[in-house]
Amino acid sequence: MEVKIMYGAGLFFLGWLWFYLFMRQILFNVFTAFPLIRKMNALQKDLIAVGAVRYTVVSLIVCLLIAAGLLALMIWLCPVYMEISFAVGALLCLLLLIRQIGPSNRPMFDTFCTAYYRFVPDDELRTAMYNKKTGQIKIRLRAMGLEGSFVPEFKKEK
């Protein structure tokens, strides 16, 4: 019985880790990267290179394949009580991360800037994104003659 409890705890942790590593990346791609890329393309067609969309699609496909493979392997090899432990760990991770997903969360926007600055052809805008300076990003967009900005209004932290 003690061994089953230890296996259950281990699978709880693996479920949390599975969600944190793979599903979080999928959620980032869907709810942060794609919307910000779409906003940048709406401002100006070549504000961000086509490679950004390809990079995001590859990341999404790879994470989906790995997450689905690991989930299928876990379901195939484990008894029901271990699957439940795994699911509870994944659900706990989802509950802890759900408020943080989206571009209106400053760390998510900073993560986008860190990953996607290299796809911006304009030197000054790329530097502002690299440094994660939202004020400089807005100033550069105005200097380029663009109305609006892809920088969202950030949630207030409590």
TORPA-4810 file (N, C-alpha, C, O; in nm, 3 decimals):
<nodes>
NODE_1_0.082_-0.120_0.000_0.000_0.000_0.000_0.086_0.127_0.000_0.054_0.225_-0.067_M
NODE_2_0.197_0.125_0.076_0.284_0.241_0.083_0.346_0.272_-0.052_0.363_0.388_-0.089_E
NODE_3_0.379_0.168_-0.125_0.439_0.185_-0.258_0.338_0.249_-0.353_0.376_0.333_-0.435_V
NODE_4_0.212_0.210_-0.344_0.110_0.269_-0.429_0.093_0.418_-0.400_0.072_0.498_-0.491_K
NODE_5_0.102_0.454_-0.273_0.093_0.595_-0.235_0.211_0.673_-0.293_0.194_0.784_-0.343_I
NODE_6_0.329_0.614_-0.285_0.447_0.680_-0.341_0.436_0.693_-0.493_0.471_0.798_-0.548_M
NODE_7_0.388_0.591_-0.561_0.368_0.598_-0.706_0.264_0.705_-0.740_0.280_0.781_-0.835_Y
NODE_8_0.157_0.710_-0.661_0.054_0.811_-0.683_0.110_0.953_-0.667_0.079_1.042_-0.747_G
NODE_9_0.192_0.973_-0.564_0.254_1.104_-0.543_0.350_1.137_-0.657_0.356_1.251_-0.702_A
NODE_10_0.425_1.038_-0.701_0.517_1.060_-0.814_0.442_1.097_-0.941_0.485_1.186_-1.015_G
NODE_11_0.331_1.030_-0.967_0.253_1.063_-1.086_0.180_1.196_-1.071_0.158_1.265_-1.171_L
NODE_12_0.144_1.234_-0.950_0.090_1.367_-0.926_0.192_1.472_-0.969_0.159_1.567_-1.040_F
NODE_13_0.316_1.454_-0.927_0.423_1.546_-0.964_0.448_1.542_-1.114_0.467_1.647_-1.176_F
NODE_14_0.448_1.424_-1.175_0.468_1.414_-1.320_0.355_1.481_-1.397_0.379_1.542_-1.501_L
NODE_15_0.231_1.472_-1.348_0.120_1.541_-1.411_0.137_1.691_-1.405_0.111_1.762_-1.503_G
NODE_16_0.181_1.739_-1.291_0.207_1.882_-1.276_0.319_1.925_-1.371_0.308_2.027_-1.439_W
NODE_17_0.427_1.847_-1.375_0.541_1.877_-1.461_0.503_1.870_-1.609_0.546_1.955_-1.688_L
NODE_18_0.424_1.770_-1.647_0.378_1.756_-1.786_0.300_1.879_-1.829_0.322_1.933_-1.937_W
NODE_19_0.209_1.924_-1.744_0.131_2.043_-1.779_0.221_2.165_-1.784_0.209_2.246_-1.876_F
NODE_20_0.310_2.181_-1.688_0.395_2.299_-1.680_0.488_2.309_-1.801_0.507_2.418_-1.855_Y
NODE_21_0.545_2.197_-1.842_0.641_2.201_-1.953_0.576_2.209_-2.090_0.620_2.287_-2.175_L
NODE_22_0.474_2.131_-2.113_0.420_2.120_-2.248_0.289_2.196_-2.268_0.276_2.271_-2.365_F
NODE_23_0.196_2.179_-2.181_0.066_2.245_-2.199_0.077_2.395_-2.177_0.006_2.472_-2.242_M
NODE_24_0.164_2.438_-2.088_0.185_2.581_-2.068_0.240_2.645_-2.195_0.201_2.756_-2.231_R
NODE_25_0.330_2.575_-2.262_0.384_2.627_-2.388_0.275_2.635_-2.495_0.270_2.731_-2.572_Q
NODE_26_0.190_2.534_-2.499_0.079_2.535_-2.595_-0.014_2.653_-2.565_-0.056_2.724_-2.656_I
NODE_27_-0.046_2.674_-2.438_-0.132_2.787_-2.400_-0.065_2.921_-2.431_-0.132_3.015_-2.473_L
NODE_28_0.066_2.930_-2.410_0.139_3.052_-2.444_0.129_3.080_-2.594_0.102_3.193_-2.636_F
NODE_29_0.150_2.976_-2.675_0.143_2.994_-2.820_0.005_3.040_-2.864_-0.007_3.131_-2.946_N
NODE_30_-0.099_2.978_-2.810_-0.236_3.006_-2.854_-0.287_3.139_-2.800_-0.350_3.215_-2.874_V
NODE_31_-0.263_3.169_-2.673_-0.323_3.286_-2.610_-0.233_3.408_-2.601_-0.281_3.517_-2.568_F
NODE_32_-0.103_3.394_-2.629_-0.014_3.510_-2.623_0.055_3.534_-2.757_0.042_3.642_-2.815_T
NODE_33_0.129_3.435_-2.807_0.211_3.456_-2.926_0.128_3.483_-3.051_0.150_3.583_-3.119_A
NODE_34_0.032_3.397_-3.083_-0.049_3.418_-3.203_-0.125_3.551_-3.200_-0.124_3.622_-3.301_F
NODE_35_-0.192_3.587_-3.089_-0.262_3.717_-3.090_-0.168_3.837_-3.106_-0.202_3.932_-3.176_P
NODE_36_-0.051_3.833_-3.043_0.041_3.946_-3.058_0.099_3.953_-3.198_0.117_4.062_-3.252_L
NODE_37_0.130_3.839_-3.258_0.178_3.838_-3.397_0.069_3.892_-3.489_0.097_3.969_-3.581_I
NODE_38_-0.055_3.851_-3.465_-0.167_3.899_-3.546_-0.181_4.052_-3.532_-0.205_4.120_-3.631_R
NODE_39_-0.168_4.105_-3.410_-0.176_4.249_-3.389_-0.063_4.321_-3.461_-0.083_4.427_-3.520_K
NODE_40_0.057_4.263_-3.456_0.170_4.326_-3.523_0.150_4.327_-3.675_0.180_4.427_-3.740_M
NODE_41_0.099_4.219_-3.730_0.072_4.214_-3.874_-0.042_4.307_-3.913_-0.044_4.358_-4.025_N
NODE_42_-0.136_4.329_-3.822_-0.246_4.422_-3.852_-0.196_4.567_-3.856_-0.248_4.648_-3.932_A
NODE_43_-0.096_4.598_-3.774_-0.040_4.732_-3.776_0.035_4.760_-3.906_0.018_4.864_-3.969_L
NODE_44_0.118_4.663_-3.944_0.196_4.675_-4.068_0.234_4.535_-4.112_0.275_4.452_-4.031_Q
NODE_45_0.222_4.510_-4.240_0.242_4.375_-4.293_0.378_4.316_-4.257_0.385_4.199_-4.219_K
NODE_46_0.485_4.392_-4.268_0.618_4.339_-4.243_0.679_4.386_-4.111_0.801_4.394_-4.098_D
NODE_47_0.595_4.418_-4.014_0.644_4.460_-3.883_0.715_4.344_-3.813_0.811_4.365_-3.739_L
NODE_48_0.667_4.222_-3.836_0.731_4.101_-3.784_0.741_4.002_-3.900_0.648_3.991_-3.981_I
NODE_49_0.851_3.933_-3.908_0.877_3.843_-4.021_0.785_3.722_-4.019_0.730_3.685_-3.915_A
NODE_50_0.769_3.662_-4.136_0.686_3.542_-4.152_0.741_3.426_-4.067_0.666_3.338_-4.027_V
NODE_51_0.869_3.427_-4.042_0.930_3.322_-3.961_0.873_3.311_-3.821_0.880_3.205_-3.760_G
NODE_52_0.815_3.420_-3.770_0.756_3.416_-3.636_0.638_3.321_-3.630_0.623_3.246_-3.534_A
NODE_53_0.554_3.324_-3.733_0.439_3.234_-3.737_0.487_3.090_-3.753_0.436_3.000_-3.688_V
NODE_54_0.586_3.070_-3.839_0.639_2.934_-3.859_0.700_2.881_-3.729_0.679_2.765_-3.694_R
NODE_55_0.774_2.965_-3.661_0.837_2.928_-3.533_0.730_2.886_-3.432_0.747_2.787_-3.361_Y
NODE_56_0.621_2.962_-3.425_0.514_2.933_-3.331_0.440_2.805_-3.369_0.405_2.725_-3.282_T
NODE_57_0.416_2.785_-3.498_0.347_2.664_-3.543_0.431_2.540_-3.513_0.379_2.439_-3.467_V
NODE_58_0.561_2.548_-3.539_0.649_2.434_-3.509_0.650_2.405_-3.359_0.642_2.290_-3.318_V
NODE_59_0.659_2.510_-3.279_0.655_2.493_-3.133_0.524_2.428_-3.090_0.524_2.338_-3.005_S
NODE_60_0.415_2.473_-3.146_0.284_2.418_-3.112_0.273_2.271_-3.150_0.226_2.189_-3.071_L
NODE_61_0.315_2.237_-3.270_0.307_2.098_-3.316_0.396_2.006_-3.233_0.352_1.898_-3.193_I
NODE_62_0.518_2.048_-3.208_0.610_1.964_-3.129_0.557_1.943_-2.988_0.560_1.831_-2.937_V
NODE_63_0.510_2.050_-2.924_0.456_2.036_-2.788_0.332_1.949_-2.786_0.314_1.868_-2.695_C
NODE_64_0.245_1.965_-2.886_0.125_1.880_-2.893_0.162_1.733_-2.910_0.104_1.646_-2.844_L
NODE_65_0.258_1.704_-2.996_0.298_1.565_-3.018_0.361_1.504_-2.894_0.329_1.391_-2.856_L
NODE_66_0.449_1.577_-2.830_0.514_1.526_-2.710_0.413_1.509_-2.597_0.412_1.406_-2.529_I
NODE_67_0.328_1.610_-2.577_0.228_1.601_-2.470_0.131_1.487_-2.494_0.098_1.412_-2.402_A
NODE_68_0.085_1.472_-2.618_-0.009_1.364_-2.650_0.059_1.227_-2.635_-0.002_1.132_-2.586_A
NODE_69_0.183_1.218_-2.678_0.256_1.091_-2.664_0.276_1.052_-2.519_0.254_0.936_-2.482_G
NODE_70_0.316_1.147_-2.438_0.335_1.117_-2.295_0.203_1.083_-2.227_0.198_0.994_-2.142_L
NODE_71_0.097_1.154_-2.264_-0.033_1.124_-2.205_-0.082_0.986_-2.248_-0.134_0.911_-2.165_L
NODE_72_-0.066_0.952_-2.375_-0.107_0.819_-2.422_-0.026_0.709_-2.354_-0.081_0.605_-2.316_A
NODE_73_0.103_0.731_-2.337_0.189_0.633_-2.270_0.147_0.616_-2.124_0.143_0.505_-2.072_L
NODE_74_0.116_0.727_-2.059_0.074_0.721_-1.919_-0.060_0.647_-1.906_-0.078_0.565_-1.816_M
NODE_75_-0.153_0.675_-1.997_-0.284_0.608_-1.992_-0.270_0.460_-2.022_-0.337_0.377_-1.962_I
NODE_76_-0.183_0.426_-2.114_-0.164_0.286_-2.155_-0.097_0.203_-2.045_-0.132_0.087_-2.026_W
NODE_77_0.000_0.262_-1.974_0.080_0.186_-1.879_0.029_0.189_-1.734_0.062_0.100_-1.656_L
NODE_78_-0.050_0.288_-1.699_-0.082_0.306_-1.557_-0.225_0.263_-1.524_-0.315_0.274_-1.607_C
NODE_79_-0.243_0.215_-1.401_-0.379_0.184_-1.356_-0.456_0.314_-1.328_-0.399_0.423_-1.329_P
NODE_80_-0.584_0.301_-1.303_-0.674_0.416_-1.292_-0.634_0.510_-1.178_-0.638_0.631_-1.196_V
NODE_81_-0.595_0.458_-1.062_-0.562_0.547_-0.951_-0.440_0.633_-0.983_-0.430_0.746_-0.936_Y
NODE_82_-0.347_0.581_-1.062_-0.231_0.660_-1.101_-0.269_0.765_-1.207_-0.216_0.876_-1.207_M
NODE_83_-0.361_0.728_-1.296_-0.410_0.825_-1.394_-0.480_0.941_-1.326_-0.467_1.056_-1.368_E
NODE_84_-0.555_0.909_-1.221_-0.624_1.014_-1.145_-0.522_1.104_-1.076_-0.538_1.226_-1.075_I
NODE_85_-0.417_1.046_-1.019_-0.312_1.126_-0.956_-0.247_1.219_-1.058_-0.224_1.337_-1.030_S
NODE_86_-0.217_1.166_-1.175_-0.159_1.244_-1.284_-0.252_1.360_-1.323_-0.207_1.473_-1.338_F
NODE_87_-0.381_1.329_-1.339_-0.478_1.431_-1.379_-0.494_1.539_-1.273_-0.509_1.656_-1.307_A
NODE_88_-0.491_1.501_-1.147_-0.503_1.600_-1.039_-0.381_1.692_-1.038_-0.396_1.812_-1.018_V
NODE_89_-0.262_1.637_-1.060_-0.143_1.721_-1.069_-0.149_1.818_-1.186_-0.113_1.935_-1.172_G
NODE_90_-0.195_1.769_-1.301_-0.208_1.856_-1.418_-0.314_1.964_-1.394_-0.295_2.080_-1.431_A
NODE_91_-0.425_1.926_-1.331_-0.531_2.021_-1.303_-0.485_2.128_-1.203_-0.519_2.245_-1.218_L
NODE_92_-0.409_2.088_-1.103_-0.355_2.185_-1.008_-0.264_2.285_-1.079_-0.271_2.405_-1.052_L
NODE_93_-0.181_2.237_-1.167_-0.093_2.327_-1.242_-0.175_2.422_-1.328_-0.142_2.541_-1.337_C
NODE_94_-0.279_2.372_-1.392_-0.367_2.458_-1.472_-0.428_2.567_-1.385_-0.431_2.684_-1.424_L
NODE_95_-0.477_2.532_-1.268_-0.539_2.630_-1.179_-0.438_2.735_-1.132_-0.475_2.851_-1.113_L
NODE_96_-0.313_2.694_-1.113_-0.212_2.790_-1.069_-0.169_2.883_-1.182_-0.129_2.997_-1.157_L
NODE_97_-0.177_2.837_-1.307_-0.126_2.915_-1.419_-0.233_2.990_-1.498_-0.199_3.079_-1.577_L
NODE_98_-0.360_2.957_-1.480_-0.465_3.008_-1.567_-0.472_3.161_-1.569_-0.499_3.220_-1.674_I
NODE_99_-0.449_3.225_-1.457_-0.456_3.371_-1.454_-0.336_3.437_-1.521_-0.344_3.554_-1.560_R
NODE_100_-0.227_3.364_-1.536_-0.106_3.422_-1.590_-0.098_3.414_-1.743_-0.016_3.483_-1.803_Q
NODE_101_-0.181_3.332_-1.804_-0.174_3.313_-1.948_-0.242_3.431_-2.018_-0.353_3.469_-1.981_I
NODE_102_-0.176_3.487_-2.116_-0.232_3.597_-2.194_-0.137_3.713_-2.201_-0.053_3.730_-2.112_G
NODE_103_-0.147_3.792_-2.305_-0.053_3.903_-2.323_-0.071_4.017_-2.224_0.020_4.099_-2.209_P
NODE_104_-0.185_4.026_-2.156_-0.205_4.134_-2.061_-0.131_4.110_-1.928_-0.132_4.196_-1.840_S
NODE_105_-0.068_3.997_-1.915_0.017_3.968_-1.800_0.159_4.007_-1.839_0.213_3.954_-1.936_N
NODE_106_0.219_4.097_-1.765_0.350_4.152_-1.801_0.458_4.044_-1.823_0.530_4.053_-1.922_R
NODE_107_0.472_3.943_-1.736_0.574_3.841_-1.763_0.551_3.765_-1.894_0.647_3.725_-1.960_P
NODE_108_0.426_3.743_-1.933_0.399_3.675_-2.060_0.438_3.763_-2.177_0.494_3.714_-2.276_M
NODE_109_0.410_3.893_-2.169_0.451_3.985_-2.274_0.602_3.991_-2.283_0.658_3.993_-2.393_F
NODE_110_0.669_3.994_-2.168_0.815_3.994_-2.168_0.871_3.866_-2.229_0.972_3.870_-2.300_D
NODE_111_0.808_3.754_-2.203_0.849_3.627_-2.263_0.833_3.633_-2.415_0.918_3.585_-2.489_T
NODE_112_0.722_3.691_-2.460_0.702_3.709_-2.604_0.814_3.794_-2.663_0.871_3.759_-2.767_F
NODE_113_0.845_3.905_-2.599_0.951_3.993_-2.648_1.085_3.921_-2.653_1.161_3.937_-2.749_C
NODE_114_1.115_3.841_-2.551_1.241_3.767_-2.547_1.250_3.666_-2.660_1.357_3.647_-2.719_T
NODE_115_1.140_3.601_-2.691_1.141_3.496_-2.793_1.128_3.550_-2.935_1.180_3.488_-3.029_A
NODE_116_1.061_3.662_-2.954_1.025_3.706_-3.089_1.093_3.834_-3.135_1.066_3.880_-3.246_Y
NODE_117_1.180_3.895_-3.054_1.247_4.017_-3.098_1.330_3.992_-3.224_1.346_4.081_-3.307_Y
NODE_118_1.383_3.873_-3.238_1.471_3.841_-3.351_1.398_3.839_-3.485_1.461_3.840_-3.590_R
NODE_119_1.264_3.836_-3.481_1.186_3.835_-3.604_1.144_3.976_-3.649_1.075_3.991_-3.749_F
NODE_120_1.185_4.077_-3.575_1.147_4.215_-3.607_1.259_4.278_-3.691_1.372_4.289_-3.644_V
NODE_121_1.229_4.320_-3.815_1.333_4.375_-3.902_1.383_4.513_-3.861_1.499_4.545_-3.885_P
NODE_122_1.299_4.596_-3.801_1.338_4.731_-3.763_1.432_4.727_-3.643_1.399_4.669_-3.539_D
NODE_123_1.550_4.788_-3.658_1.653_4.780_-3.553_1.609_4.841_-3.420_1.628_4.780_-3.315_D
NODE_124_1.551_4.961_-3.425_1.513_5.027_-3.300_1.399_4.953_-3.229_1.400_4.939_-3.107_E
NODE_125_1.302_4.906_-3.306_1.193_4.830_-3.246_1.244_4.697_-3.190_1.201_4.654_-3.083_L
NODE_126_1.334_4.633_-3.261_1.391_4.507_-3.213_1.467_4.529_-3.083_1.456_4.448_-2.991_R
NODE_127_1.544_4.639_-3.075_1.618_4.669_-2.953_1.524_4.698_-2.837_1.549_4.654_-2.724_T
NODE_128_1.416_4.772_-2.863_1.319_4.802_-2.757_1.252_4.674_-2.709_1.228_4.657_-2.589_A
NODE_129_1.220_4.584_-2.802_1.160_4.456_-2.762_1.261_4.372_-2.683_1.225_4.310_-2.584_M
NODE_130_1.386_4.370_-2.726_1.489_4.294_-2.656_1.504_4.343_-2.512_1.520_4.263_-2.419_Y
NODE_131_1.498_4.475_-2.495_1.511_4.534_-2.361_1.380_4.534_-2.283_1.378_4.571_-2.166_N
NODE_132_1.271_4.493_-2.349_1.137_4.484_-2.287_1.090_4.619_-2.234_1.030_4.627_-2.127_K
NODE_133_1.117_4.725_-2.309_1.078_4.860_-2.272_0.953_4.898_-2.351_0.962_4.937_-2.468_K
NODE_134_0.838_4.886_-2.287_0.712_4.911_-2.358_0.699_5.057_-2.401_0.640_5.084_-2.506_T
NODE_135_0.750_5.148_-2.324_0.745_5.290_-2.362_0.822_5.314_-2.491_0.773_5.383_-2.580_G
NODE_136_0.941_5.258_-2.501_1.021_5.273_-2.623_0.955_5.204_-2.743_0.965_5.252_-2.855_Q
NODE_137_0.888_5.092_-2.718_0.817_5.022_-2.827_0.707_5.112_-2.882_0.694_5.126_-3.004_I
NODE_138_0.630_5.174_-2.794_0.521_5.262_-2.838_0.576_5.385_-2.910_0.520_5.428_-3.011_K
NODE_139_0.684_5.441_-2.858_0.745_5.559_-2.921_0.795_5.524_-3.061_0.777_5.601_-3.155_I
NODE_140_0.858_5.408_-3.075_0.910_5.368_-3.206_0.797_5.342_-3.305_0.808_5.377_-3.422_R
NODE_141_0.689_5.282_-3.259_0.575_5.259_-3.348_0.516_5.391_-3.397_0.479_5.402_-3.514_L
NODE_142_0.507_5.491_-3.309_0.459_5.623_-3.351_0.556_5.687_-3.450_0.513_5.748_-3.547_R
NODE_143_0.687_5.673_-3.426_0.788_5.728_-3.517_0.782_5.661_-3.655_0.816_5.723_-3.756_A
NODE_144_0.740_5.536_-3.658_0.726_5.465_-3.785_0.596_5.504_-3.856_0.570_5.457_-3.967_M
NODE_145_0.516_5.588_-3.793_0.391_5.634_-3.853_0.276_5.536_-3.836_0.179_5.541_-3.913_G
NODE_146_0.284_5.449_-3.738_0.179_5.350_-3.716_0.083_5.399_-3.608_0.125_5.444_-3.502_L
NODE_147_-0.043_5.390_-3.637_-0.147_5.425_-3.541_-0.174_5.304_-3.454_-0.201_5.195_-3.507_E
NODE_148_-0.168_5.319_-3.327_-0.194_5.206_-3.237_-0.066_5.135_-3.198_0.044_5.175_-3.236_G
NODE_149_-0.083_5.029_-3.122_0.031_4.953_-3.072_-0.013_4.810_-3.045_-0.131_4.783_-3.024_S
NODE_150_0.083_4.720_-3.047_0.053_4.581_-3.011_0.078_4.556_-2.863_0.050_4.447_-2.814_F
NODE_151_0.129_4.656_-2.791_0.154_4.643_-2.648_0.020_4.652_-2.575_-0.049_4.753_-2.586_V
NODE_152_-0.018_4.549_-2.500_-0.148_4.551_-2.432_-0.144_4.633_-2.304_-0.037_4.669_-2.254_P
NODE_153_-0.262_4.660_-2.252_-0.271_4.720_-2.118_-0.251_4.606_-2.019_-0.319_4.504_-2.025_E
NODE_154_-0.158_4.625_-1.928_-0.124_4.516_-1.835_-0.214_4.516_-1.714_-0.260_4.620_-1.668_F
NODE_155_-0.238_4.394_-1.663_-0.314_4.377_-1.541_-0.234_4.433_-1.424_-0.111_4.424_-1.421_K
NODE_156_-0.304_4.491_-1.330_-0.238_4.539_-1.208_-0.207_4.421_-1.119_-0.293_4.336_-1.096_K
NODE_157_-0.084_4.415_-1.068_-0.047_4.307_-0.976_-0.087_4.346_-0.836_-0.074_4.461_-0.795_E
NODE_158_-0.135_4.247_-0.762_-0.179_4.272_-0.625_-0.068_4.245_-0.529_-0.086_4.260_-0.408_K
</nodes>
